[in-house]
Amino acid sequence: MEEKRSYGWTGKILRVNLTDGAITTFPTEPYKDYIGGMGIANKIMFDEVPAGTDPLAEENKVVFAVGPLTASGVPLAGRTTIASLSTFTKDHQIVDAHCGGMLGARIKQAGYDGIVIEGKAEKPVYVMVDNDKVTIKSADGLWGLGTRATTEALCRREGLDTVVATIGPAGENLLPYACIINSRNHSAGAGTGTVLGSKNMKALVVRGTGTVNVADPQAVADLSDYMLREIIGSNNNHVVPSTQQEWAQYYDKGSRWTARNGLYWAQAEGGPIETGEPKPGDINTVGYRCMKSTKDDGPAAEKYTIKMDGCHSCPIHCYSDMNVPPSEENGGYATTGNTCVPNFPFKYMIKILGTDIQDDSQDSLVWNQVIGSVMDDLGMWCNYAQLYRDIAHCVSAGVFERVLPPEEYAEFDWNKFYTNDPSIMPPLLRKIAQNDSEIAQIGHGTYVWTQRWNDMEWNNTTASCMISPRGWPVHHAHECFGQVGLLYNCLFNRDDMIHSAVNFQGCGLPFELKQAIAAEVWGGADAIDMDMAYTPMNEHKANFTWWSVVTDVLHDSLTLCNWVWPMTVSPVEARDYRGDLDLEAKFFKAVTGEDVTTEELYKAGAKIMTLQRANTARGMTDAAGKMGTNDFRAYHDGVTEWPFTKDPDKAPFSEGTDKMEKQDYQTGLTMLYRTFGWDEQLGCPTAACLDEYDMPDVKEELATLGLLP
């Protein structure tokens, strides 16, 4: 009998046991209700890793997972979700790391919807996935190398057509702030590198030369052309240019649509390339729209820019490839590349240190590229810049001088922070990555070092940006539509990485037009407020918050890039700047052949979020330290003090501040819990909502543990 062809999904998941060397596969089919990516990874963790497992124990697992849209030809469908247990926050709950690059596509093209790494090798190894041939190989000669040298060595050894996802010294030395790097600078954080290090696994190397079965290739191609011509904007789906241009009705200086006449990829191969004024409708110039190097590092970055690069299937190209010789002169690397925080770490330090360096100056650029290139090579993770803020605070407030042994403190000339000498950073970061000194505690996470060094008040300052008492910082929090951003910042077990709301906030369209769109999408124009002019919580804001969460989770499961998706708005005036929020469902049908609605996909996103909530309840401790509690309001979803105490001369909901109000936040939690169907007081899954989401096994597990309200 002919085997039924699977469209979108490959139909199998790879399992690699490092303890006994067993290499097996199991079917994707039982997990398809959780779509893929984050959904599949979270379900495997729920089923296979007991609550309370130490993240560095052999029983913990690392799950690499991709989705049905990965490598299918859908634009921006090239990301990977990596799930494991947190190494740096309270109770070590399940977390998801996400990365771009080429890794996800190669896993899919090798024939897998996911790869489960379990057990622990006796000696350092790497896993080589060569389509259906999988081997565990010795990492002799690789252990101790940075991610750059490891990637080069393994590409030479296994072939230039492979993708290498590797840890650096930080992961090997079990520093909790360690990440996995693929394709040189694409990182997956949240301590996933630490967990691989605990398993003596240096790298995952993947060669995938197969194809992804697509139910309707022509529909995928047509939808892609439609999306590129009429819907998509620039990075974060900003849909107006940052400068006034003849073709554009609007412009906004904050937009990441930064291309303009006179702006060049100055070091492009063959000579400078002008970004120009790429207009909507021209598919071939979409990749010029985002000049992220100058957006992040200021005008000085233009002369160092080689090109803007991107991940698999990405037309936007928000990744800065630069050649910065002054970085190498100060101990970093000349060839640098990144997007977002690693491009501008010093920006987060300048105000805390009180230096007079401008954050868009040549001096700042050099600091940034030194720090970012060394961090990535060490396989260290910044926890959305928290490490940088913490270092700056400990320098400026004298914490290091107070807590470090004298001989350790004397190893560094701390005055270099104030004399504009970035050469201090490479040895400082390497010292932290070594994880055998007191200063390395700062790489164990703010939750750990503030207790150890008796500096708990740092968590409750605006400068710290620590949003959760459980140990993670803001990621587009209440500066993004007030309560909307604040609420979703506390639902996960790490910084949330949600961009659905901030994409809309910064899209560049006039506020009145955004209000009209908000009314159409979330039920009322009062779902949004003007920046720094917030009003009390309402049901439409709860709808907006729910939508922000479920679209992010959906994208991490399909997998799509939430730094551009969802397509809420468009750059096309003839569309009245409306995007197309049904595109996910349209692509899903074209790829998988399964006819789903947008509402059904959103429900799947809510289901996956509810699964993570259930998993968290199993391992969360209460005030007495007892494991297993469903009172999320009391023990999980709280906020540090500074969002409610900042700007002491201003009242909440007054113009010029994003100061929030405590009771209003509690009201917001109640409304948000209601949108998910969770218990309105506790914030946990209920029997009714688990029935609604068709999760009988999860319901039975929580009932057995007494965790259903």
N, C-alpha and C positions, 0 to 999 in steps of 0.2 A: 504493500500500500504506500502510495506516495506521501511523503511527509508534508504537512501543511506549512506553507511559507509564512514566516513572521515578518510583518512590515513594521518598520520603525525600531522595534526591539530586535535584538539578535536572538533572544530566547534562552540565553544561558549566562550564568554568573560563575566566574572562576574563584576557586578557593585554594589558597596556598598556606599550608601548615608548616611553619618554620621549625617546629619541634621535631616532628617525625619525617618531614620531607614529602608528605602526601600532597599530591596535586590532583584536584578533582573539579568537576563542574556540577552545578545543579540548576534546575530550570527557573527562568524568570517568571513564568506564568503565575505562581501563587502570590507574587508581589505586585502584579500589574495594577491592582486597585490603588497602589501608592505611586503610580506613574513611572517613577525612575529617580535618578539622582538622589536628592535629599530624602524623598519618600522611601525608596528602596533601602538606602543606607540606614535610615532611622529604624525601619522595621527589622532589619537584620540585627541591629544593635539591641532592640527591644527583645527579640526572640532569643538571642544567643549570649548576651553579656549580662550576668546577674547584677541586680541593684547593689550598690556599695562596693563594686570592684575597684581596686586601686588602679589608677590609669596606667601605672608602670608595671602592673602585674601581667604575667603571661596570659591570663584569662581575658584581658582587654583585647580589642580588635581594632583594626583600621580598615574602613570600608571605602574604597574608591568606587563611585557610581556615576553613571551617565544616564541620559534620558532618551526617549523615543525620537526626539528631534535632533539629537547630537549627530553631527556629521551627515545629515540627511540632505543638505543643500539649503536648509532654512538659514537666512541671515542671522548672525550673532548666536548660533547654536553650537558653541564650542567650549562650554565650560564643564568643569568637573566638580562634584561634591565629594568631600572626604569627611567621613564621620568617625568620631572616636569619643573618648571621655576627656573632659577638660583637665588640664594639668595645673591651672593657675587660679581657679575660682572655688568658692565654698561648695563643698560636697562633691566636687569633681563630676558634674553632671554631663550628659551627652551634649556635644557641640558639633556644629558643621563648619568645616572650612571649605572655601571655594577658590578655584583658580582658573585662569584662562590659559593662554598658550595653546599648545598642540596636543596635550596629554589626552584630553577627553576624546578627541576625534580618533586618535590612534588606538585607544582602548576599544572603541566601538568598531573600528575597521579591523581590529584583530579578532573580533567576533564575540565580544563580551559586553553585557550591560553593567557589569560591575566586577570588582576584584576584592576579595576578602583576604586580608592578611591576618593570620592568627599564630599563636604560639611564640616561641623564641628560639633563635638559632644559637648553637653553642659558640660559634665564632662569627665575625662579621661576614655578611653575605649581601648579594643583590639578587633580585628576581628578574629574570629575562623572559619576557613574553614575546615570542616570535610567532605571531598568529596562533595556531593551535599547538605549537611546541613551546612548553613552559619549563624552565629549569631554574634551580637555585644554585647560584655560583659564588665562589669565594670572592670576598672583597679585599683580599690581601693587596696591599699597595694603594688602596683607596681610602681606608679608614684614616682619618686625620686630615684629609684634603678638604679644601673649600669646595663650594658647589660649582664654581667655574672649572677648576681643575678636574673635578670628578666628572662633570659633564663632558669635558673634552676627552678625557681618558676613555670613558665608556663609549662615546661616539666613535672614537678611533678603533676601539676593540670590537664593538658590535655592529658598527655601520652608521654612516651619516644620515641614514633614513630613519633612525630610531629617535624616540623622544626619551629623555632622561629626567626622571623626577627624583631628586636626591636631597638628603639632609647634609648639613655641614657640621663643623665642630660643635656648634651649640646643641644639636640633636644628639650627637655621639656622647656628649658630656651630660646629657639629661637635664639641660637647662629648660625649665618650664616654658619659657618664651622661645621655643624653637619651631621652625616652619619647614615645609617641604617646598623646594624650588624646582620648577620645570622650565625648560627653554630659557635658561639663564636668569630671568628676573620675574617670572610669574610665580607668586607665592601662595601657599595655602597655610594659614596660621593656626591659631587656637591650640598650640601645643602638639599638633599632629607630628611634627618632626621629632619631638621628645619621645612620643610613643614608639615611632619607628626605631629610634635609637635604643630604647629599652628592649627592643626585639632583635637587636644587633643587625638590623636591616639598613644598609646604606642607601639603596636606591631601587626604584622600579624602572626598568628599561622596557620600552614597548615598541615593537615594529608591527604595524597594522597595514596590510596591503589589500584587504578585502573591501567590499562595498556594503552599503546599507540598502536593504530592500525598501523601496518606496512605492506605496500603492498607486499614486498618480503623479508621476514625474512632471508631466506637463502642467498640472495644477500648481505644483511647488514652484516651477519656473515662472509661471504667470503671476502667482502671488508675490514672488520675490521681486519681479519687475514693478508690479503695482506698489509694493511697499517702498522700494527705492525711489520711484518717481514721485509718489504723492504723499507718503506718510512720514518717513523717517527724517529726523533732524540731524543733530550732531551728537557728541558725547553728552550723556544724560538727557538725550532727546531735546536739547535746546534747539528751538525752531526759528529763531531770528538771529541775524548776525550781531556781533559785538560792536560793530562800527556802522555808521550810516552808509548805505549802499543804494545805488539807483534802483535796483530791482525790488528792494524790500520796503514794505509799508511800515515796519517797525524795526527798531534796533535796541539792544540793551547791552551796556558795557560789561555786565556780569556773565553774558552768555559764553558758552564754550564753542559756539560757532565762530571761531576766531580768525578764519581766513580773511584776507583783505589784499588789495593791491599793495605792492611794496613790502610784503612779508614773505620771507624765503626760507626754504630748507637750504641753508647757506653752505653746508658741507655735503650736499647730495653728490652721489657718484656721477661724474661727468659734468659737474658744474651746478651752481645754485638753481633751484626750482622755485618759482613764485607760486604761492598758494592761490593768489588771485581772488576773484569773487564768484565762487561756485554757486550756481543758482539751483533752486528746486527743479526737479524734472530731468536733470542731467546726471544719469547714473554713473558716468565715468569720472565725475569729479567729486563724488561724495567723500572720498578718502582725503580730500584736501581741506574739508570744512574745519576739522579740529586740529589746531596747532597747540597741542597740550604742553609742549616744552616752554613756550613763552607764557602760556596761561599760568603754569605752575611756578616758573622761575623768573618771570619778568623779561623785559626786552633783551637782557644780556644773553639769554639762551639762544637767540636766533643764530648767532655766529657759530654755535656749537652743534646745531641740529643737522643730523644726517638725513633723517626722514621721520615721518610718523608711521608707526608700525601697528600691527594688530594681532589678535588671536585667530584661530581657525574660523573661517566663514564670517569674518568681521569686515564690513565695508567702511566702518567709521574710523578706525585707526586712532585710538587715543593713547597709544604707547609711544613714549619719546625715546628714539634712538639718538644718542648724542656722543660726541667725542670731545672730552673736556680735559685737556692736558694738565691744567692746574690741579685737578683732582688727584691725578697720579703723583704730582709733585708733593702733595701733602699726605701721601700714604694710602690713597684710594686707588681707583682704577680709572683710566682715561676713557675707556669705552663703557658707557653707562646706558641704562635703559629702564624705563618704568612708567607707571601711570599712578596718579593719586599720591598718597602720603609719602612713599619712598622718594618721590621727586622733590619734596619740600619739608624734610624733617626739622630743619633749623628754624623754620617759621614758627613751629610750636614751642621753641625754646627761647626765642629772642626776648619776648616780653617778660618771661619769668626771670631770665638772667639780667634784664635791664640794660642790655647793650644798646649801642646807638647804630647798629647795623640795620639797614632797611631790608625788609623781607623780599624785595624784588630786585636787589642789587647784585652786582657781580660777586661781591664778597659772600653774600648769602648763597648764591648759586654754587660756589665752590664748596662751602660747608655741606650743602645738600647732597651734592654728588659724591663727596668723600664718604659721608655717613651712609647714604643709600647703597652705594656699591659695596662697601665693606659689610654692611648688615646682611645683604643678600648672599654674599660669598660665605659668610659665617653660618648662614641658615638661621639667622635670628629674626624674631618677629617683634613688631612694635606695639601690638595691641591698639591699633588705630591711633598711633602717636603717643600712647600712654608712657612707654619707656622713655621717650624723649622729654616729655614733660616732667617725669619723675627725676631723671638725671639733672635737668636744669634746676629743679627745686632743691634737690639734695646738694647741689653745688652752691646755689645762692643763699640758701637758708642755713648753711653750715652743718647739714646733717651728716655728710660724709666725714667732715672733720671731727664730728662728735662720736661717730660709731665705728669708724674704721680703725684697725690697729695702726699705730703711728708709722710703722715701716711700710704698710700698705698705702696709707694716705700719701706718704712721701714719694711714692713711685711716679706721681704725676705732677706736672706743673699746672695747677688748676687756674692760674692766672691767664693761661692761653685762651680761656673762654672770653676774657675781657680785652685781650690784645689782638683779637682777630687772627687766631692761629689754629686752623682746623686740624693740624697734625696731631692734636691730642686725641682725636676721636678713634682712629684705628687701633692704637694700643689699648685704649680704654674699653672699646667694644670687644676686643680679643680677650681681655682680662675677664670680662663678664661672661663671655661664651665658654671660657675654660671651666667655670662653675666649681672652682676649688678655693674660693676666697670669700671674704665677707662682702665685698662690693658686688659679687655675683648675685646676692640676694635680691638686688633690684630687678634681675631678670627672672625672678620667681613670681612676679606679679605684685601689684600694689596691695592687694588683700593680705599678702604675706609680709612684705617688708615693712609696711606701716605699723603692724603689730609688733614685729620683732624689734624695730628701732624706735618704738614709742612715739610715733608721729601720726596717730590716727586722725588728728584734726585736718591733715592735708586732704583727706577724702571729702571733707565738707567745705572745700573752698572752690570758688568759681574757676580759679586757675588750674586746678587739678583735672577738671572735666570728668571726675569719677561719678557716674550716674547711679550705679547700683552698689549697695552695701555688700553685695556678694562678690564684687571684684572686677567689674568691667566699666569702661568709660562710655561717653556719648558717641553715637554715630548718627549724625543728623537728628538731633533730639529736639528740644522745645524751641530752638531757633527755627525749626521747620514746622510752621503752622501750629505753634503752641502745644496744646494738649495732644495733638495727633502724634507728633514726634516723641513727646515725653512718654506717652503710653506704650508705643511699640518698642521703645528702648529697653523695656524691662521684661518683655515676654520670653525672650530666649535665655540661653545660659552663657552668653558672651555678647559683645557689641553686635547689634542686630544686622547690620549691612543692608538695610532696606533703602532702596533708592526710588521706589515708585512715587513717594510723596515729594522728595526733594527734586526729582526730575521735573515734576509739574510746577513746583515753586519757582525754579530758576529758568523755566523754558523761555522767558523773555517777552511773553505776550502781556499786554496791559491787564491790570488787575480786574477791571470790569469784565473783560472778555474771559478771564479765568473764572470769575464768579459765575458767569453764564454756563460755562462748561461744568463747573462744580455742581450746579443745580441739576444738570442733566445726568451726571454720573453718580452723585452721592445724595441726591434728593433735595438739596437746598443750597442757595448761594452762601448761606452762613456756615457751610462746611469749611470754609477758609476765611482767614482774616488777613489783613495787611500785615506785613512784617513789623514786629515790635508795636503792634496795636491789637492785642488779642482780647477776645471776649470769652465769657464763661462757656463751659462745656455744653454741647447740645447733641441730639441724636444724629444729626448729619455729620458731625465731627467723628462720632463713633463709627458711622458707616465708612467714612474716609479712612479711619485707622484700620478697621477690619480689612478693607480693600487693599490697603498698603501691605498688610501682613500676608494676605492670601496670594496676592500677585507675586510678591517676592518669593514665597515658598513654592508657588507654582513654577516660576521661572527656574528656581534651583532644582526642580524635579524634572523639568522637560528636557534638557537644560538650555536655558536662554540667558542672555546677559542682562541682568536687572540694572546695569549701569546705563542702558539705553531703553530696553523694554520697561513698561508697557507703552503702547503707542496712543497715549491719551490725547496728544495734540499733533498737529501737522504744520509744516512750513508753507502750505499752499493756501493762498488767499481765497482761491475759488472754492475751497472746501470750508471756508469760514474758519480755518485753522483747526477744524475738528480732525482728530486722528481716527483710529479704527481699533477699538478694544475687542473686536471679535477676531483679530488676526491670529491669536494663539489657537483658537478653535478651528479656524480655517486651515491653518498649516497642519494641525493635529490630524484632521480628516484626510488631507492630501497625502500625508506621510503614512499614517497607520491604516487608513481606510475605515476607521471608526468614526461614526458621525456623532459628535458631542457638541453641546452648546457651551457658550462661555460660562453660563451659570453652573453647569455641571463641572467644568474645570475649576471654577472658584470653590465649589464645594469640596473638590478633591484637595485643593490647597488647604482649606479649613480642616479637613480630615487629617492631613499630614501634620499640621500644627497641633492638633488635638493629640495625635500619637506622641509627639515629643513631650507634650504636657503630661501625658500619662506616664511616660518613662521617667520624667523628672520627679513626679510624685513618689514613685517607688524608692528613689534614693535620697530624697530631700529630708533633712533633719529638722526637728522642731527645736523649741527653746531649751529643752532638756537634753538635746543631743540624740533623741530617739529617731532612728531612720524610718522613713515612710510617713509622710503627712500630705494631706491634700489641701492645706490652708495656704494657698498661694498668696492671698492678700496679705497675710501676716508674715510669711517667711520668704517669699520670692519676688513679688512685684513691687516691693518698696523702692523708694528713691532716697538718695542722700539729701542732706539738708540744703545745700547751696541753691538748688533751683527755686527754693521757697524763701531764701533769706538774702539773695543777691540784691543789689541796688537798694540798700536800706532806706533811702530817701524817696523811694517810689512804691506805690501800692500795686498789687497784682492787677492786671488788666488795665493799666494806665499806659498812655502813649510813651514810647521810648524805652520800653523794657520788655523782656521776655520772662520776667519773674512770674512764677506760677503760684497757685493757692492750694493749700493742702487738701481742704475738704472738696474743692472742685476736682482735684486729681482722683480722690476716692469716688466721686460721682462718675468720673470718666471710666474708672475701672469697672464699676457696676454696669455701665452702658456697654462697654466693650465685651465683658463676659457674656452679656445677654446676646450680642450679635453672633457669638460662637456657639451659643447654647450651653455654655458652662454654668456651673452653679454661680448665682449672682453675688453671693456673699463670699464664697471660698475661692472662686475662680478656677475650679477643677472640673474635669469632665464628669458628666452625670450619666446615669444609665440611659436616660432618654436620648441624650445627644450621641452616645455611642451606638445606640440602635439606629438613629437617624443617619449616622455616617457608616453604618454596616460594619462594625468592629466588634463582633461577638467574642473573639479571643481576648481582646484587650479588656472588654467589659468583665469577662470571667476572671481575668488576672487581678484587676483592681478590686473586684468583689471579694475574692479570696483573701486579699491583703487588707480588707476593710477600708479601702480608699475611695469608695463611692459615697457621696453624701446622702 
